[in-house]
């Protein structure tokens, strides 16, 4: 059976795909930054809590992680909706093929969220070692692996025919050579961002406790960020060479756009490493934002390269309903204002940073 015959008919989109793709890139970059913050923060708390049962930085971080997790989950709705609009016929199919794992994400997220709250409360009372933060980190790592499987399986209609020999919603995409590298790419990035969060907390929350402690923790956080970012280089190289040949060729000279974005991302990584090594906290944060946005762009280009042979977004019919898109943008702006206001109220009442 030909792979194209397994792809459902695509629905029409309201406006030109380039607008939706741009919003997908931006919202995904913001979402993955928050995910990196929560997962990386949980990993840092896990390690630090083993060696120090009463660490002030861990206590500060543990208070913020539950709220950040809630923000990350809610912000993840936006890129998920955009990718469903643009690539629904691929994503819905892959989600059904691995339905058991996909549905388990809900329960794993609840477990991770609950465990974060449990750890924050337990650590505040100095009751000693707690498994809750390890449970939360493990649950988030499982969610990441499931998401990686689904987002790669949707790009492989040629692998969907395995359903006919296993129609139980238990398919995965672990045989895809890109999966381990894509997964490691997110995990290692999370550890790096966790270190950066430690540095930010040290700069803004620990100075009142002790200037010496704040400086030591900030240096440690930036060191974690630098070493983890450096470890991304072999992971990224492995990911590049694990790509299918036709997609890899586009990034190494086969396309001006693909190669240009790839080189821009590499340049940003070099700047990021330099700023982190020299202890420039603000510069590191700014370079990180730009780098994550560039990586999200590379992800979108790779998705396009994989799905264009099957029609991709170029084949989507456009309805030209710009009024509904305008209403969406207005609603989005009002929603963001409301979220910022709620965060300010939460910080004012609980002192969370």
HELIX and SHEET records of a PDB file:
HELIX    1   1 UNK A    3  UNK A    6  5                                   4    
HELIX    2   2 UNK A   17  UNK A   51  1                                  35    
HELIX    3   3 UNK A   56  UNK A   97  1                                  42    
HELIX    4   4 UNK A   99  UNK A  124  1                                  26    
HELIX    5   5 UNK A  132  UNK A  153  1                                  22    
HELIX    6   6 UNK A  157  UNK A  165  5                                   9    
HELIX    7   7 UNK A  178  UNK A  205  1                                  28    
HELIX    8   8 UNK A  211  UNK A  242  1                                  32    
HELIX    9   9 UNK A  245  UNK A  249  1                                   5    
HELIX   10  10 UNK A  250  UNK A  254  3                                   5    
HELIX   11  11 UNK A  256  UNK A  277  1                                  22    
HELIX   12  12 UNK A  281  UNK A  307  1                                  27    
HELIX   13  13 UNK A  308  UNK A  310  5                                   3    
HELIX   14  14 UNK A  312  UNK A  315  5                                   4    
HELIX   15  15 UNK A  322  UNK A  350  1                                  29    
END                                                                             
